[in-house]
Amino acid sequence: MTTYTAPIEDMMFLFQKLRNNKSYNELEKYKEVTPDLVKNILEEAAKINQNIILPLAKSGDENPTILENGVVITPPGYKEAYKKFIEGGWISLSCDPKYGGQGMPKTVSAFFDEMLSAASLSFKLYSELSIGAYNCINHHATDSIKNKFLPKMVEGKWSGTMCLTEPVCGTDLGLLKTKAIEQKDGTFKISGQKIFITSGDHDLTENIVHLVIARASDSPLGTKGISLFLVPKFIVNDDGSIGSRNGVSTGSIERKMGIKGSATCVLNFDNATGYMIGPKNKGLNSMFTMMNLERIVVGIQGLGISEIAYQNSLNYSKERKQGKSNNSKLDSGADFIIEHADIRKSLLNMKSIIEGERALCFWLSQQTEVSLYHKDENTRKEASDLVSLMTPVVKSFFTDMGMEITSDAMQIYGGYGYTKDQGIEQLYRDNRITPIYEGTNSVQAIDLVFRKLLNNNGDIINQYINLIKEDLKISGEKIKPFVKKMNENIKLLSEFSNWIKEKIKTSKDDVSAASNDYLKVLGLVATAHAWLKVLEVSFKDYENNKKFYEDKIQTANFFFNRVLPRVESHYLTATSGSKYIMDFKFN
Ligand SMILES: Cc1cc2nc3c(=O)[nH]c(=O)nc-3n(C[C@H](O)[C@H](O)[C@H](O)COP(=O)(O)OP(=O)(O)OC[C@H]3O[C@@H](n4cnc5c(N)ncnc54)[C@H](O)[C@@H]3O)c2cc1C
């Protein structure tokens, strides 16, 4: 089984030293969220994740969910752990105190999301979609719906789902067939089939609140005719008590490669009672509130799984002896594999990507809070544009890197990584869904290049590049080489962005074929930008914590010399165009 120690020191470093976004610090709402409070929260979070949730990873993998008499049974230990999880208030960490939540900012809840993803992604998913549904209802529903459903969801007694996918409607939601027929009392009858629904049914909560997209009978075809409905598993009476069973049933559960403890359900809606959320035919807008926040959390899933893969690989490489290293001092026998340059390179590759991503995520969490709660509209808008630009990047870059890191972890373990005992191959299998769900990574990349670089507010990518350039005006001999490398890569990002903006006018295929490379370039540059902020503090504050900062500086050194240069290769590959791709005749 894998082991895990929550990286609290690194998290606290970010919270104490990099919470320097002026607009974030102006938010009245979080004035009482002090480093001491956050440290306490993280220490308690580490305990539940390391001691109670981590063991569920293996049990969920070996005893997948089952469907018995129409009810989904979760793996052994899930019910007991879930009870402790909600009693500890972990589900409500970032929810509004008005509904019983703890009102913590994303700068804190993102750390918890990372720990929980590392401990057990399958277990995490039961609460993750609840928080997503909570956010969507909180933003778009009427007060009466909010008051009826949110307190129980925040308490964790009821959970939530997101029901979009249908057999012939995946990425292209305009193809959906589920119907909604309006009733005299203003409710709707929902009929149709949804597939691949995470936590669609289970035995952890008393009720399940499905958020379902469907087409009202008089709505147009395509994405312009989609509305959003709240469809509870059990009807909720006016006094808040649970009433009769609604017309939702579980047809089957999927057998799958990873996250086997998570119930992925086929749900049949048969004249189920539903309540419209938000305006008619604007269902996708409402659903995107949930999906955008969710996408960042999926990126964090990749980060959490990468961290546990790294920790275990590091431990293993200090225990496993094979061959003599180039600088061996031994006369006979073998060195620990951590002495081999190639293994060290793999470990540093993981570590430098993970710590850079964590710093980037922390930066993005501050921007997200500003975009939601700053009192100045322009400040909110600017932050919102940055969040919108970086959401597909975090979702896709972190999860793709998660594949690289879990694969490298398996490689470090050799045959013991491929076989089951050590739990390493499970990390690879569990992470494999993250580049697929919440919109595939390729579709995220397409969204980035076609819709996120420029929008009605202007040239967002240029604004982002200018923001980085401002941050490059740092003085200091030691940081100079990093700034130089950053400047070279910013130049490539600018050229690549201009190439995309030109090609959009003349050859959309060139842009589509370049999209994944572009996303990687932006991900690498954004991670380097986050590293630069870490470096700035590391050089300034060096004397106060030499060991920690020396580790940071050396890790950044690896990132800037060994990871960031991938930018150029992506740029050259992508700008070779698409003619030879589109003209090729497949047999
Ligand atoms: C374990 C699991 C859990 C899930 N949980 C949920 C859930 O809770 N709720 C829910 O609604 N759904 C859920 N899904 C569904 C998931 O979001 C979809 O599988 C995903 O969005 C992709 O849709 P699809 O599988 O139909 O693939 P398709 O849309 O058929 O895509 C197939 C391939 O074509 C590519 N492609 C598609 N369109 C384009 C395009 N325009 N340009 C270029 N390439 C394109 C895709 O990138 C992909 O590689 C889950 C799926 C799984 C496996």
The ligand as an SDF file (V2000), in Angstrom:
LIG
                    3D

 53 58  0  0  0  0  0  0  0  0999 V2000
  -15.5180    7.7040  -14.7820 C   0  0  0  0  0  0  0  0  0  0  0  0
  -16.3010    8.7590  -15.4790 C   0  0  0  0  0  0  0  0  0  0  0  0
  -17.0240    9.6800  -14.7250 C   0  0  0  0  0  0  0  0  0  0  0  0
  -17.7960   10.6430  -15.3680 C   0  0  0  0  0  0  0  0  0  0  0  0
  -18.5870   11.4780  -14.6210 N   0  0  0  0  0  0  0  0  0  0  0  0
  -19.5000   12.2590  -15.2550 C   0  0  0  0  0  0  0  0  0  0  0  0
  -20.4890   12.9740  -14.5180 C   0  0  0  0  0  0  0  0  0  0  0  0
  -20.5080   12.9520  -13.2860 O   0  0  0  0  0  0  0  0  0  0  0  0
  -21.4150   13.6770  -15.2000 N   0  0  0  0  0  0  0  0  0  0  0  0
  -21.4390   13.7210  -16.5640 C   0  0  0  0  0  0  0  0  0  0  0  0
  -22.3020   14.3750  -17.1240 O   0  0  0  0  0  0  0  0  0  0  0  0
  -20.5040   13.0700  -17.2990 N   0  0  0  0  0  0  0  0  0  0  0  0
  -19.5460   12.3380  -16.6740 C   0  0  0  0  0  0  0  0  0  0  0  0
  -18.6190   11.6460  -17.4060 N   0  0  0  0  0  0  0  0  0  0  0  0
  -18.5940   11.8000  -18.8400 C   0  0  0  0  0  0  0  0  0  0  0  0
  -17.3660   12.5710  -19.3240 C   0  0  0  0  0  0  0  0  0  0  0  0
  -17.4600   13.9220  -18.9510 O   0  0  0  0  0  0  0  0  0  0  0  0
  -17.2690   12.3680  -20.8450 C   0  0  0  0  0  0  0  0  0  0  0  0
  -16.8490   11.0260  -21.0400 O   0  0  0  0  0  0  0  0  0  0  0  0
  -16.3230   13.3340  -21.5030 C   0  0  0  0  0  0  0  0  0  0  0  0
  -16.8230   14.6410  -21.4400 O   0  0  0  0  0  0  0  0  0  0  0  0
  -16.0910   12.9790  -22.9880 C   0  0  0  0  0  0  0  0  0  0  0  0
  -17.2970   12.6760  -23.6460 O   0  0  0  0  0  0  0  0  0  0  0  0
  -17.4110   11.3050  -24.4660 P   0  0  0  0  0  0  0  0  0  0  0  0
  -16.9520   10.2080  -23.5890 O   0  0  0  0  0  0  0  0  0  0  0  0
  -18.7660   11.1990  -25.0260 O   0  0  0  0  0  0  0  0  0  0  0  0
  -16.3560   11.4550  -25.6280 O   0  0  0  0  0  0  0  0  0  0  0  0
  -16.6240   12.1860  -27.0290 P   0  0  0  0  0  0  0  0  0  0  0  0
  -17.2420   13.5000  -26.8320 O   0  0  0  0  0  0  0  0  0  0  0  0
  -17.3050   11.2110  -27.9260 O   0  0  0  0  0  0  0  0  0  0  0  0
  -15.1270   12.4050  -27.5180 O   0  0  0  0  0  0  0  0  0  0  0  0
  -14.3470   11.3510  -28.1390 C   0  0  0  0  0  0  0  0  0  0  0  0
  -12.9980   11.9480  -28.5770 C   0  0  0  0  0  0  0  0  0  0  0  0
  -13.2340   12.9810  -29.5390 O   0  0  0  0  0  0  0  0  0  0  0  0
  -12.6260   14.2010  -29.1340 C   0  0  0  0  0  0  0  0  0  0  0  0
  -13.4940   15.3120  -29.5210 N   0  0  0  0  0  0  0  0  0  0  0  0
  -14.7970   15.4730  -29.2750 C   0  0  0  0  0  0  0  0  0  0  0  0
  -15.2510   16.6260  -29.7890 N   0  0  0  0  0  0  0  0  0  0  0  0
  -14.1990   17.2190  -30.3670 C   0  0  0  0  0  0  0  0  0  0  0  0
  -14.0160   18.4520  -31.0600 C   0  0  0  0  0  0  0  0  0  0  0  0
  -14.9990   19.3200  -31.2180 N   0  0  0  0  0  0  0  0  0  0  0  0
  -12.7610   18.7320  -31.5280 N   0  0  0  0  0  0  0  0  0  0  0  0
  -11.7520   17.8800  -31.3440 C   0  0  0  0  0  0  0  0  0  0  0  0
  -11.8620   16.7110  -30.6930 N   0  0  0  0  0  0  0  0  0  0  0  0
  -13.0670   16.3780  -30.2110 C   0  0  0  0  0  0  0  0  0  0  0  0
  -12.4850   14.0970  -27.6180 C   0  0  0  0  0  0  0  0  0  0  0  0
  -11.3920   14.8850  -27.1540 O   0  0  0  0  0  0  0  0  0  0  0  0
  -12.2260   12.6100  -27.4370 C   0  0  0  0  0  0  0  0  0  0  0  0
  -10.8540   12.3530  -27.6130 O   0  0  0  0  0  0  0  0  0  0  0  0
  -17.8080   10.7090  -16.7760 C   0  0  0  0  0  0  0  0  0  0  0  0
  -17.0680    9.7900  -17.5270 C   0  0  0  0  0  0  0  0  0  0  0  0
  -16.3370    8.8180  -16.8980 C   0  0  0  0  0  0  0  0  0  0  0  0
  -15.5990    7.8020  -17.7420 C   0  0  0  0  0  0  0  0  0  0  0  0
  1  2  1  0
  2  3  1  0
  2 52  2  0
  3  4  2  0
  4  5  1  0
  4 50  1  0
  5  6  2  0
  6  7  1  0
  6 13  1  0
  7  8  2  0
  7  9  1  0
  9 10  1  0
 10 11  2  0
 10 12  1  0
 12 13  2  0
 13 14  1  0
 14 15  1  0
 14 50  1  0
 15 16  1  0
 16 17  1  0
 16 18  1  0
 18 19  1  0
 18 20  1  0
 20 21  1  0
 20 22  1  0
 22 23  1  0
 23 24  1  0
 24 25  2  0
 24 26  1  0
 24 27  1  0
 27 28  1  0
 28 29  2  0
 28 30  1  0
 28 31  1  0
 31 32  1  0
 32 33  1  0
 33 34  1  0
 33 48  1  0
 34 35  1  0
 35 36  1  0
 35 46  1  0
 36 37  1  0
 36 45  1  0
 37 38  2  0
 38 39  1  0
 39 40  1  0
 39 45  2  0
 40 41  1  0
 40 42  2  0
 42 43  1  0
 43 44  2  0
 44 45  1  0
 46 47  1  0
 46 48  1  0
 48 49  1  0
 50 51  2  0
 51 52  1  0
 52 53  1  0
M  END
$$$$
